[in-house]
């Protein structure tokens, strides 16, 4: 049940989410971090904001990316 609840939480630009996105970006690309931009396509996101790709799975998918690395 907790996983389902976590998947319902949308990204909301909190400091924690910003930190996780930054860690994911830097670990995968070793490049400077920017929250928005076409550069997210380099690691598989479709748009300028990774939150739009994670809207159906929320924070759960963000945490999965982070733990995978």
Wavefront OBJ file of the C-alpha trace (Angstrom):
o trace
v 0.000 0.000 0.000
v 2.842 2.410 0.723
v 4.230 2.041 -2.785
v 0.852 2.879 -4.263
v 0.616 5.941 -2.017
v 4.107 7.096 -3.025
v 3.227 6.693 -6.697
v 0.314 9.104 -6.243
v 2.589 11.945 -5.024
v 3.357 14.264 -7.925
v 6.684 16.033 -8.212
v 6.348 19.484 -6.716
v 9.841 21.005 -6.870
v 10.737 20.402 -3.253
v 14.380 20.605 -2.205
v 14.495 16.820 -1.850
v 13.166 16.225 -5.339
v 15.544 18.830 -6.753
v 18.449 17.051 -5.025
v 17.403 13.650 -6.393
v 17.020 14.985 -9.952
v 20.423 16.638 -9.689
v 22.049 13.442 -8.420
v 20.495 11.401 -11.222
v 21.622 13.923 -13.858
v 25.182 14.258 -12.582
v 25.676 10.503 -12.090
v 24.466 9.694 -15.598
v 26.075 12.546 -17.523
v 28.790 14.099 -15.355
v 27.590 17.479 -16.672
v 26.331 20.623 -14.964
v 22.746 20.392 -13.717
v 19.824 22.463 -14.934
v 16.274 21.668 -13.788
v 14.613 22.444 -17.139
v 15.811 22.060 -20.707
v 16.080 19.847 -23.764
v 19.180 18.219 -22.287
v 16.930 15.783 -20.371
v 16.431 13.951 -23.686
v 20.027 12.715 -23.343
v 18.998 10.311 -20.583
v 15.623 9.301 -21.986
v 13.125 11.921 -20.906
v 10.760 13.195 -23.575
v 10.437 16.848 -22.678
v 12.109 19.836 -21.069
v 10.796 18.925 -17.603
v 11.347 15.405 -16.256
v 8.303 15.814 -14.005
v 6.018 15.568 -17.040
v 7.335 12.079 -17.815
v 6.895 11.015 -14.197
v 3.352 12.317 -13.752
v 1.657 8.915 -13.771
v 4.068 7.270 -11.325
v 5.013 10.284 -9.250
v 7.794 10.304 -6.714
v 7.991 6.491 -6.764
v 9.590 6.429 -10.206
v 11.992 9.211 -9.241
v 13.115 7.175 -6.238
v 13.500 4.088 -8.425
v 15.819 5.981 -10.787
v 17.819 7.237 -7.831
v 18.171 3.842 -6.176
v 19.019 2.163 -9.473
v 22.123 4.329 -9.796
l 1 2 3 4 5 6 7 8 9 10 11 12 13 14 15 16 17 18 19 20 21 22 23 24 25 26 27 28 29 30 31 32 33 34 35 36 37 38 39 40 41 42 43 44 45 46 47 48 49 50 51 52 53 54 55 56 57 58 59 60 61 62 63 64 65 66 67 68 69
